[in-house]
Amino acid sequence: MSNLRLSITMSLDGYVAGPVQSEENPLGVGGMELHEWFFPLNAFREMHGEQGGETNASSSVVDERRANIGATIMGRNMFGGGTGPWGDDPWRGWWGEDPPYHHPVFVLTHHAREPLEMNGGTTFHFVTDGIESALAQAKDAAQGQDIWLAGGASSVNQYLAAGLVDELDISIAPLIMAAGERLFEGLRRGDLKLTQIRAVDAPGVTHIKYQVG
């Protein structure tokens, strides 16, 4: 049975992206700093077709997160391209022609669009009928493997509030963002019952994993 697994990096004060997100700053002002623990890793470079990089305590966490994933769900803001209709020359994502997913990706949006097939086995499917429909389609596509809930904050918070997430794996960066897109926004006391199942201290980050329920 497929599980919906959230893995995401947030600041010490709970932000997963900075303010004023744009094409120039897809993670908002200061948002790239959240991921400085990830960029030097061999795993990051491998995902983008490069060689070299570091191996440290974060490496096994990244390998664990990538294992047994058959589909991904993300919001329109994470995919990018602004708001509103897609237009005559629609946005094709931040990742170039060979995105680092290599499986079906389901993008939550209010505006219909034909699937976008990319190199390396990645196809973006644009879902206009809500989070439960996207999850059902992702489960069908994953064929028994798990589903990665990738972001952004608004989409993640909708899934958390609906009780649809099975696992949270949160990387906490030692930053105070003070503004931006916040994880757990709108959730109430008692909405989530979490059991900690793993904690890893690594250079520049702490990874904490929880089971929901």
N, C-alpha and C positions, 0 to 999 in steps of 0.2 A: 504494500500500500504506500502511495506517495505521501511524503510529508512536505509541508510548506516551511522552509527554513530561511529565516532572516539572518543575514550577516551584513554588518554595516559598521562604519567608524563614526564615532561621535566625540565631541569635545567634552571636557570635564563638566561643563555646565549644560550639556545635553543637546548641542547643535550638530547636525549632520551636513550642513551647508551654510555658507556665509550669506550675508545680505547682497542684494542687487545682482542676482544671477543674470548672465547674459551670454552671448556667443563668445565674447572675449573672456568671460569669467564663468564657465559653466557650473562651477561649485560656489559661486559667489565670492565676494571679497574675503580673502583669507582662507577660503575653503580648501585650497590645495594643500595647505599646511597640515590638515587633518591626516593626510595620507603619506606624509614624509617617511613613516616607518615602512611603507610598502614599496615605494619606488626603487630602493636599492636592491631589492630581493631578486634572486635568480628566477623565482616564480613569476614575478611581474614582467621581467624582461622576456621570459619564455612565452608568456601570453601574447606578447606583442612582436613575436618573431625575431627576438634578439638573443644574443648569447651573453654569458658572463653573469655577474651579479653576486650578491652575498647570500649566505645561508646562516640563519640564526634561529632563535627560539620561535620566531613568527613563521618560519618556513613550514613547519609541520601543521600549524593552524591553517595556513592557506591551503595546503594539500588536503587537509580534512574537509575544508569548506567546498573544495572543487570536486570532491569524490561523490559519485553516485548522483550527479545532477543531470536531469534530462530535459529541463526547460527552465526559463527565467521569466519573471513578471517584473515590470517596471512601469513607472508613471510617464506621462508625456513630457514632464519637465526634465526627467532624467534622460530620456531619449533626445530631447531638444527640438529646436525648430520653432520656438515661440508658441504663442496661443493662436486660436482661431483656425480656420480652414487651412489645409496644407498648401494650396496654391498650385500654379502650373509647373513649378520646378521644386517639388517637395524635398524637404530636408532628408538626408540619408544617414543621420547619426553622427556622433563625435568620433567614431573609431576608424574611419576610412572604409575601404572596400572589403577588408577582412577583419570583422569585429572579433573580439576575443571570447565569444560565447560558444560557437560551434554546435549549437542546438537551437530549437525554436525559442523565440523571445516574444512575449505577449505584452504589448504596450497599451496602457489604459489611456483613452482619449475620448473626447466628445465629438470627434470629427472622423468620419469613415475614410478609409483608404485601403487600396489593394495591398496584399502582402508584399513585402520587400525582400527579395531573395538576394543574399550577399555571398561572398566567397567563404569557403571553409565550413559550410554546413549551417551557417546562421541564416534564419529567415525571421524577419520581424512581422508579427501579426498585430493588427490594430483593432482593439476591442472597444466597442462603444456602448455595450450594455452592462457595464458594471463589474465590480470586483469578483463576484461569485462566478459570473460567466467566464472571466479570464482564468480563474482558478480551475474551473471545470475543463476548459480547453487545454490548459497547461498540463493537467493530470492525464488527459487523453494522449497528448503529445509525448509526455515523459515515459509512457509505457512501463510504469512500475517504479521508475526512478523518482528521486525527490525533485522539488521545485525550489529554486532560489528566488526569494523576494529581495530584490536588489535596491529599491528606493524609487523615488525620493521620499522625503518625510511624509508628505500628504498621503501618498498611496500606502505606505507602511502603516501609518496611524489608522487608516480605514480598516486594513486587515486586522490590526491588533484589536481595535474596538469591536469588530465583528466576531472575535474569538476564533479566527481561522488560521492563526499561526501556531505551529507545533514546536518551534525551536527558535531561540534568539541567541545569536553569537555576536557579541558587541565588543568592538575594539575601542578602548578609551584612550584618546590622545591627550597628553598633558597640556591642553590649551584652554584658555577662556575666550570664547568667541563673542559672547555678550549680545549677539544679534544673529538673525538668519532663520533657517528652517530647523525646527526643534523636534526631536524624537519624543514620543509619548504625549504630544500636545493633544488636549481634548479628552484624554483618558481619565477615568475616575478611579478613586480608591476602590479596590476590589475587582477591577476589570481584568487584571492579570494575576494568576497565581503561578509563581515561578519557583523552580527548584534549581539551584546552582549545581552544575555537573562537571564544570572544568574552569580553572583559572590559570593563565599563563602570563608570567612576567617576561617581557621581551624588550629589546632596545627601543625606547621612545614610545612604548604602547603597552597596555595591559589588555589581554583578551579574556572575556568572561562569557561563558556559555550557560544558557538556562534551558530547561525543559518547561513547557507550558502545561499547566494542569496538574 
